[in-house]
């Protein structure tokens, strides 16, 4: 497996994909700490999501899913953010889904801006649905209501700045990745 290619457009070896994934993992720990102090919208920027989505797109679904599952647990253990219950626990399957779907769709859709955007939007929708299901299970197990309005509030209304940031920033980064890959 170490000599096989794992992801387009970079055709990464397993070693390079693992090294890049570690970098995305570190970004997933550092970015939330950097933006937490921005008044009002710091947590709404979804800083942990961006590196996970990029990891799936750049390194493939296996690495994206793994980084997505690990980042919220490590962040919770190291920094107490997000609190493990209930937020961190719901973020584990959500972020794992982001990395998984971004990687799967990113490998199957055209390797252009529209394909990347399609993979990104597909991953964002799937991840939010998984977050809603995970939250429903966690809140139900705790005898707490998780309503449709709570889902809309958490998945869209409370995170719209991050959604917009992801839709702008990630395709731009991927354009840079594509340009780099063509230069190699």
N, C-alpha and C positions, 0 to 999 in steps of 0.2 A: 504494500500500500504506500510505502514511502516514496516510490518513484511514480506513482500514478497521479493523474491530474484530478483535482477535486472540485474545482469551481471555475466558471468563466467569469470575467474575461481574462483573469491572470494566469490560469492554468497552474495553480499552486501545487507544489509538492506538499505532502502531509506535514513535513517539518516547517515549511513556510506558513502553511495555514494555521498550524498550532501556535507558532510564534506571533502571527498577526492576531489570532484569537486571544492570546494573553494580553496583547496591547488593547484590544477592545474591552476585555474584562477590566483592565485597570482604568480605562476611560469611563466605564460604567460605574466605577467606584468614585472616581475623582470628580466627574462633571456634576453629580448631584451635590457634592460638598461645595463646589464653586458657585452654583446658582441658588442654593438654599437661602442665601442672604439677600437675594433680590426681593425687595418688598412686593407683596401682593401676588406676583406671578411666578416666583422662583420655582415652586413645585409644579406649577401648571405647565412649565416648559418640558416636562417629561424627560429630564436629562438622562435617565437610566435607559430609556427606550432607544435613543439614537444609536449608541454603540452596538446594541444588540441587533437592530435592524441592519446596520452596516456590516456586522460580522456575518449575518446570514447571506447577504448579497455578495460579499467579497470572498468569504471562506467556505460557504456552502451550508447546507441545512444541518448537518451533524454538529458542526462547530457553533453555528448560530443558536441551535436549541440548547446545547450544553452551556454556553456563555449566558444565555437568557435564564436558564434555571439556576445558575450559580450566583450571578451578580446580586439579586435581591437578598439571598441568604447571607452572603459575605458582607454586604453592606449593613444588613441588620445586626450581624454579629460584631462587626468592627466599629460601626458608628451609631448603632441604635436607630438608624433610618434606612428604610421604613421600619416602623415597629413590626415585629414578626407577626403578631396577631392583631387584627385580622389582615392588615394591608399587605405585609410582606408575604404571607402565605398565599394570598390571592395573586400576587405579582409573579410568583414562581411559574405557574402554568401559563400565565399571560405572556411573560417575556420569552419563555421557551417556545411558545407558539409563534411569536413574532420572528424569532430567529429561524425556526423550522420553515414556516411558510415563505418568508423572504428568500431563503435559500432554495426551496423547491421551485417556487415561481420564477425566481431570478435565473435559474438554470434552464427553465423550459420556455420562457418568453423571449422574444427577440432581444438581442443585446444592444438596444438603443434606448433613447430617452423614454419613449412610450412604454417599452417593455419594462424598464426599470421602475417607472411610475406605476405600472400595473402591478408589478410584484410588491411594491411598497404599499399601495392602497389595499391590495388583497391581504397582506400580512397585518396591516393596521386594523382592518375589519375583523379578521379572524381572531386576532389577539384580544380585541375588545369584547368580542363574544365569549371567548374563553374566560376572560376576567369576570364577566357578568355571571357565568355559570359557576366559577370557582367561588365568587362572592356569595352567590345564592346558597351554595352548599355550606360554606363556612358560617354565614349568618344564621342559616336555618339550624345548624348544629349547635349554635350558641343561643337558640331561642330568641333571635333578634330578626326583625323584619328587614327584608331586602326587596324593595318594591321596584316597579318599572321606572318610576320617577327617580329613584336612587341610582338605577342603572344609567339612565339618560344623563343625570347630573354628573356621575363619575366618569362615564365613558366619553361624553361629548362636551357638555357645558362647562365642566370643571377643568377640561384639558384642551380647550380649543386653541390656546396659544401654542401649545406643544404640537398639536396636529398641524397647524400652519407651518411651524418651524420645521417639522419633519418633511412636509411636502415641498418645502423650498430647499432646505439644506442637504438632505440626503441625495436627491437627484443631482445637485451641483457637485457633491463629493464624488458620486459615481461617474459623472462626466470626467472629472479629474482622474479617477481610477482607469477609466476607459482610455483616456489620452495616454496615461503612463503605460498601459498594456500595449498600446499600438507602437510606442517608442521602443519597446524592448525587442 
